[in-house]
Amino acid sequence: MEHEFTDQNFQNEVLKSKVPVLVDFWAPWCGPCRSMAPIIEELANEIGEDKLKIGKCNVDENSAVAGQFNVMSIPTFLVFQNGKVVEQFVGSVQKVAVKDKLARFIS
């Protein structure tokens, strides 16, 4: 299941998460973001939430979080573990490449 991360819930849902978290920083008007949406949704359905939490953060509606993590281009994907950014990638990426980047965080 995909989560929706906001300025209000980011601290509890992402930074305090007991499992690693993949955050997709996106906007509805962004073409590459829309092309990545099905891939992120598939991964959220394939990977157990007990291993990795996956969700989206709309940068237009949640500018504080986007600014805090210096999100300058979208889509930007950040992986958080123990409250820290441990992986980052930007732009359209093939599903297999995303899975490869996430593999080391999934137990």
Secondary structure as a PSIPRED ss2 file (coil, helix, strand):
# PSIPRED VFORMAT (PSIPRED V4.0)

   1 M C   1.000  0.000  0.000
   2 E E   0.000  0.000  1.000
   3 H E   0.000  0.000  1.000
   4 E E   0.000  0.000  1.000
   5 F C   1.000  0.000  0.000
   6 T C   1.000  0.000  0.000
   7 D C   1.000  0.000  0.000
   8 Q C   1.000  0.000  0.000
   9 N C   1.000  0.000  0.000
  10 F H   0.000  1.000  0.000
  11 Q H   0.000  1.000  0.000
  12 N H   0.000  1.000  0.000
  13 E H   0.000  1.000  0.000
  14 V H   0.000  1.000  0.000
  15 L H   0.000  1.000  0.000
  16 K C   1.000  0.000  0.000
  17 S C   1.000  0.000  0.000
  18 K C   1.000  0.000  0.000
  19 V C   1.000  0.000  0.000
  20 P C   1.000  0.000  0.000
  21 V E   0.000  0.000  1.000
  22 L E   0.000  0.000  1.000
  23 V E   0.000  0.000  1.000
  24 D E   0.000  0.000  1.000
  25 F E   0.000  0.000  1.000
  26 W E   0.000  0.000  1.000
  27 A C   1.000  0.000  0.000
  28 P C   1.000  0.000  0.000
  29 W C   1.000  0.000  0.000
  30 C C   1.000  0.000  0.000
  31 G H   0.000  1.000  0.000
  32 P H   0.000  1.000  0.000
  33 C H   0.000  1.000  0.000
  34 R H   0.000  1.000  0.000
  35 S H   0.000  1.000  0.000
  36 M H   0.000  1.000  0.000
  37 A H   0.000  1.000  0.000
  38 P H   0.000  1.000  0.000
  39 I H   0.000  1.000  0.000
  40 I H   0.000  1.000  0.000
  41 E H   0.000  1.000  0.000
  42 E H   0.000  1.000  0.000
  43 L H   0.000  1.000  0.000
  44 A H   0.000  1.000  0.000
  45 N H   0.000  1.000  0.000
  46 E H   0.000  1.000  0.000
  47 I C   1.000  0.000  0.000
  48 G C   1.000  0.000  0.000
  49 E C   1.000  0.000  0.000
  50 D C   1.000  0.000  0.000
  51 K C   1.000  0.000  0.000
  52 L C   1.000  0.000  0.000
  53 K E   0.000  0.000  1.000
  54 I E   0.000  0.000  1.000
  55 G E   0.000  0.000  1.000
  56 K E   0.000  0.000  1.000
  57 C E   0.000  0.000  1.000
  58 N E   0.000  0.000  1.000
  59 V C   1.000  0.000  0.000
  60 D C   1.000  0.000  0.000
  61 E C   1.000  0.000  0.000
  62 N C   1.000  0.000  0.000
  63 S H   0.000  1.000  0.000
  64 A H   0.000  1.000  0.000
  65 V H   0.000  1.000  0.000
  66 A H   0.000  1.000  0.000
  67 G H   0.000  1.000  0.000
  68 Q H   0.000  1.000  0.000
  69 F C   1.000  0.000  0.000
  70 N C   1.000  0.000  0.000
  71 V C   1.000  0.000  0.000
  72 M C   1.000  0.000  0.000
  73 S C   1.000  0.000  0.000
  74 I C   1.000  0.000  0.000
  75 P C   1.000  0.000  0.000
  76 T E   0.000  0.000  1.000
  77 F E   0.000  0.000  1.000
  78 L E   0.000  0.000  1.000
  79 V E   0.000  0.000  1.000
  80 F E   0.000  0.000  1.000
  81 Q E   0.000  0.000  1.000
  82 N C   1.000  0.000  0.000
  83 G C   1.000  0.000  0.000
  84 K E   0.000  0.000  1.000
  85 V E   0.000  0.000  1.000
  86 V E   0.000  0.000  1.000
  87 E E   0.000  0.000  1.000
  88 Q E   0.000  0.000  1.000
  89 F E   0.000  0.000  1.000
  90 V E   0.000  0.000  1.000
  91 G C   1.000  0.000  0.000
  92 S C   1.000  0.000  0.000
  93 V C   1.000  0.000  0.000
  94 Q C   1.000  0.000  0.000
  95 K H   0.000  1.000  0.000
  96 V H   0.000  1.000  0.000
  97 A H   0.000  1.000  0.000
  98 V H   0.000  1.000  0.000
  99 K H   0.000  1.000  0.000
 100 D H   0.000  1.000  0.000
 101 K H   0.000  1.000  0.000
 102 L H   0.000  1.000  0.000
 103 A H   0.000  1.000  0.000
 104 R C   1.000  0.000  0.000
 105 F C   1.000  0.000  0.000
 106 I C   1.000  0.000  0.000
 107 S C   1.000  0.000  0.000
